[in-house]
């Protein structure tokens, strides 16, 4: 009974091959949300509007099975939005101790994690504060410096 806003260009694409095995989960999600008035599919959202969504959200949920970096988690934390995510891929490094972790392979775990954060104002405030601190560990300047450093190590090798 929680209103859900889903963001991502794939959510509104019409030319997706639903017979492709890679799209099995995507097709299942579309079936589950079709006709549900408590779920809003926005599709692609420009950066400035995305920040507004993070600021208005009670909780940001991304129980990813694999994540290369986890920029949406970082964006949500930088906006002060409490995060529920999984320990898959890079997400533990990105989120640190500033989120509620769930098992991305377990619907009950995801549901319980969302409910716990959604219904607990003090936990929301705690995760918001921790997320703001954690997100400051990641900057574009630091990324550029470390990338240059890695290239220098390779050249010097």
C-alpha contacts under 8 A as a table, 3 or more apart, distances in Angstrom:
res1	aa1	res2	aa2	distance
1	X	38	X	7.73
2	X	38	X	7.31
3	X	38	X	4.88
3	X	39	X	6.00
4	X	38	X	6.23
4	X	39	X	4.72
4	X	40	X	6.21
5	X	39	X	5.83
5	X	40	X	4.72
5	X	41	X	6.03
5	X	42	X	7.14
6	X	11	X	7.74
6	X	39	X	7.34
6	X	40	X	6.05
6	X	41	X	4.82
6	X	42	X	6.15
6	X	43	X	7.40
7	X	11	X	7.21
7	X	41	X	6.20
7	X	42	X	5.30
7	X	43	X	5.12
7	X	44	X	6.31
7	X	45	X	6.90
8	X	11	X	5.68
8	X	12	X	7.89
8	X	42	X	7.08
8	X	43	X	4.50
8	X	44	X	4.92
8	X	45	X	7.27
9	X	12	X	5.97
9	X	13	X	6.65
9	X	42	X	7.99
9	X	43	X	4.25
9	X	44	X	4.31
9	X	45	X	7.98
10	X	13	X	5.21
10	X	43	X	6.65
11	X	30	X	7.59
11	X	41	X	6.40
11	X	42	X	7.52
11	X	43	X	5.38
12	X	41	X	7.25
12	X	42	X	7.56
12	X	43	X	5.39
13	X	16	X	6.53
17	X	20	X	5.65
17	X	23	X	7.27
18	X	21	X	7.77
18	X	23	X	5.80
18	X	24	X	6.87
18	X	27	X	6.23
19	X	23	X	7.22
19	X	24	X	7.53
20	X	23	X	5.50
20	X	24	X	7.02
21	X	24	X	5.31
22	X	25	X	7.53
23	X	26	X	5.01
23	X	27	X	6.02
24	X	27	X	5.24
24	X	28	X	6.30
25	X	28	X	4.99
25	X	29	X	6.21
26	X	29	X	5.18
26	X	30	X	6.32
27	X	30	X	5.14
27	X	31	X	6.31
28	X	31	X	5.15
28	X	32	X	6.25
29	X	32	X	5.06
29	X	33	X	6.27
30	X	33	X	5.36
30	X	34	X	5.90
31	X	34	X	5.33
32	X	36	X	7.99
33	X	36	X	5.41
33	X	39	X	6.50
36	X	39	X	5.68
37	X	40	X	7.24
42	X	45	X	7.05
45	X	49	X	6.23
45	X	50	X	5.79
46	X	49	X	5.52
46	X	50	X	6.05
47	X	50	X	4.93
47	X	51	X	6.30
48	X	51	X	5.30
48	X	52	X	6.65
49	X	52	X	5.02
49	X	53	X	6.36
50	X	53	X	5.00
50	X	54	X	6.28
51	X	54	X	5.09
51	X	55	X	6.18
51	X	75	X	7.72
51	X	76	X	7.81
51	X	79	X	6.63
52	X	55	X	5.00
52	X	56	X	6.18
53	X	56	X	5.09
53	X	57	X	5.98
54	X	57	X	5.20
54	X	60	X	7.27
54	X	75	X	7.99
54	X	76	X	5.64
54	X	79	X	6.07
54	X	80	X	7.66
54	X	81	X	5.83
55	X	79	X	5.96
55	X	80	X	6.86
55	X	81	X	6.29
57	X	60	X	6.74
57	X	81	X	6.62
58	X	81	X	6.81
58	X	82	X	7.03
58	X	118	X	6.44
58	X	124	X	7.73
59	X	81	X	6.00
59	X	82	X	4.99
59	X	83	X	5.82
59	X	84	X	7.16
59	X	114	X	7.57
59	X	117	X	7.02
59	X	118	X	6.35
59	X	124	X	7.71
60	X	73	X	7.77
60	X	76	X	6.69
60	X	81	X	6.45
60	X	82	X	6.11
60	X	83	X	4.84
60	X	84	X	6.14
61	X	83	X	5.96
61	X	84	X	4.73
61	X	85	X	5.90
61	X	114	X	7.33
62	X	73	X	7.33
62	X	83	X	7.82
62	X	84	X	6.30
62	X	85	X	4.85
62	X	86	X	7.23
63	X	84	X	7.08
63	X	85	X	4.56
63	X	86	X	4.90
63	X	102	X	6.93
63	X	103	X	7.37
63	X	104	X	4.91
63	X	110	X	7.15
64	X	67	X	6.35
64	X	85	X	6.88
64	X	86	X	6.02
64	X	88	X	6.65
64	X	104	X	6.08
65	X	86	X	7.42
65	X	88	X	5.72
65	X	89	X	7.53
65	X	104	X	5.86
65	X	105	X	7.42
66	X	88	X	5.57
66	X	89	X	5.14
67	X	70	X	5.74
67	X	88	X	6.70
67	X	89	X	4.91
67	X	90	X	5.93
67	X	91	X	6.76
68	X	89	X	6.25
68	X	90	X	5.99
69	X	89	X	7.65
69	X	90	X	5.41
69	X	91	X	6.94
69	X	94	X	7.47
70	X	73	X	5.49
70	X	74	X	6.57
70	X	90	X	6.67
70	X	91	X	5.92
70	X	94	X	6.83
71	X	74	X	5.01
71	X	75	X	6.02
72	X	75	X	4.96
72	X	76	X	6.07
73	X	76	X	5.17
73	X	77	X	6.22
73	X	83	X	6.87
73	X	85	X	7.82
73	X	91	X	7.87
73	X	94	X	7.58
73	X	95	X	7.08
74	X	77	X	5.15
74	X	78	X	6.06
74	X	94	X	6.70
74	X	95	X	7.10
74	X	135	X	5.85
75	X	78	X	5.08
75	X	79	X	6.25
75	X	135	X	7.81
76	X	79	X	5.10
76	X	80	X	6.44
76	X	81	X	5.18
76	X	82	X	7.31
76	X	83	X	7.00
77	X	80	X	5.03
77	X	81	X	5.37
77	X	82	X	6.57
77	X	83	X	6.83
77	X	128	X	6.72
77	X	131	X	4.39
77	X	132	X	5.57
77	X	134	X	7.55
77	X	135	X	5.99
78	X	81	X	7.51
78	X	131	X	6.49
78	X	132	X	5.11
78	X	135	X	5.28
78	X	136	X	7.44
79	X	132	X	7.17
80	X	128	X	4.67
80	X	129	X	6.81
80	X	131	X	6.33
80	X	132	X	5.72
81	X	124	X	7.98
81	X	127	X	7.78
81	X	128	X	5.50
81	X	131	X	7.55
82	X	99	X	6.68
82	X	117	X	7.64
82	X	124	X	5.58
82	X	125	X	7.59
82	X	127	X	5.10
82	X	128	X	4.92
82	X	131	X	7.08
83	X	98	X	7.62
83	X	99	X	4.98
83	X	100	X	6.32
83	X	127	X	7.10
83	X	131	X	7.91
84	X	99	X	5.73
84	X	100	X	4.74
84	X	101	X	5.86
84	X	102	X	7.00
84	X	113	X	6.68
84	X	114	X	6.60
84	X	117	X	7.80
85	X	91	X	7.53
85	X	99	X	7.00
85	X	100	X	6.41
85	X	101	X	5.17
85	X	102	X	5.99
85	X	104	X	7.82
86	X	91	X	6.78
86	X	92	X	7.66
86	X	101	X	5.08
86	X	102	X	5.02
86	X	103	X	5.80
86	X	104	X	5.64
87	X	90	X	7.74
87	X	91	X	5.73
87	X	92	X	5.29
87	X	101	X	6.54
87	X	102	X	7.40
87	X	103	X	7.42
88	X	91	X	5.92
88	X	92	X	7.18
88	X	104	X	7.91
89	X	92	X	7.55
90	X	93	X	5.51
90	X	94	X	6.33
91	X	94	X	4.98
91	X	95	X	5.80
91	X	96	X	7.85
92	X	95	X	5.26
92	X	96	X	5.22
92	X	97	X	7.97
93	X	96	X	5.46
94	X	134	X	7.86
94	X	135	X	7.88
95	X	98	X	5.55
95	X	99	X	6.18
95	X	131	X	7.39
95	X	134	X	6.83
95	X	135	X	7.87
96	X	99	X	7.26
96	X	134	X	7.04
97	X	100	X	8.00
97	X	130	X	7.48
98	X	127	X	5.43
98	X	128	X	7.70
98	X	130	X	4.79
98	X	131	X	4.91
98	X	134	X	6.59
99	X	127	X	5.80
99	X	130	X	7.89
99	X	131	X	7.13
100	X	113	X	6.60
100	X	117	X	7.58
100	X	127	X	7.90
101	X	113	X	7.24
102	X	109	X	5.54
102	X	110	X	5.47
102	X	113	X	6.10
103	X	106	X	5.41
103	X	107	X	7.94
103	X	109	X	5.69
103	X	110	X	6.47
104	X	107	X	7.39
104	X	109	X	7.67
104	X	110	X	6.70
106	X	109	X	5.30
106	X	110	X	6.41
107	X	110	X	5.11
107	X	111	X	6.05
108	X	111	X	5.04
108	X	112	X	5.92
109	X	112	X	5.12
109	X	113	X	6.04
110	X	113	X	5.16
110	X	114	X	6.20
111	X	114	X	5.26
111	X	115	X	6.10
112	X	115	X	5.10
112	X	116	X	5.96
113	X	116	X	5.13
113	X	117	X	6.36
114	X	117	X	5.44
114	X	118	X	5.84
115	X	118	X	5.04
115	X	119	X	5.82
116	X	119	X	5.58
116	X	120	X	6.15
117	X	120	X	5.33
117	X	121	X	7.53
117	X	123	X	6.13
117	X	124	X	5.94
118	X	121	X	7.47
118	X	124	X	7.36
120	X	123	X	5.33
120	X	124	X	6.26
121	X	124	X	4.95
121	X	125	X	6.23
122	X	125	X	5.08
122	X	126	X	6.14
123	X	126	X	4.97
123	X	127	X	6.04
124	X	127	X	5.28
124	X	128	X	5.97
125	X	128	X	5.00
125	X	129	X	6.20
126	X	129	X	5.31
126	X	130	X	6.16
127	X	130	X	5.04
127	X	131	X	5.75
128	X	131	X	5.07
128	X	132	X	6.26
129	X	132	X	5.27
129	X	133	X	6.50
130	X	133	X	5.20
130	X	134	X	6.04
131	X	134	X	4.97
131	X	135	X	5.89
132	X	135	X	5.33
132	X	136	X	6.61
133	X	136	X	5.49
133	X	137	X	7.39
134	X	137	X	5.65
134	X	138	X	7.85
135	X	138	X	5.70
136	X	139	X	6.75
138	X	142	X	6.82
138	X	143	X	7.36
139	X	142	X	5.20
139	X	143	X	6.22
140	X	143	X	4.95
140	X	144	X	6.13
141	X	144	X	5.14
141	X	145	X	6.19
142	X	145	X	5.06
142	X	146	X	6.08
143	X	146	X	5.25
143	X	147	X	6.06
144	X	147	X	5.07
144	X	148	X	6.14
145	X	148	X	5.22
145	X	149	X	6.08
146	X	149	X	4.86
146	X	150	X	6.12
147	X	150	X	5.11
147	X	151	X	6.35
148	X	151	X	5.11
148	X	152	X	6.16
149	X	152	X	5.04
149	X	153	X	6.20
150	X	153	X	5.12
150	X	154	X	6.37
151	X	154	X	5.11
151	X	155	X	6.23
152	X	155	X	5.05
152	X	156	X	5.94
153	X	156	X	5.11
153	X	157	X	5.92
154	X	157	X	5.07
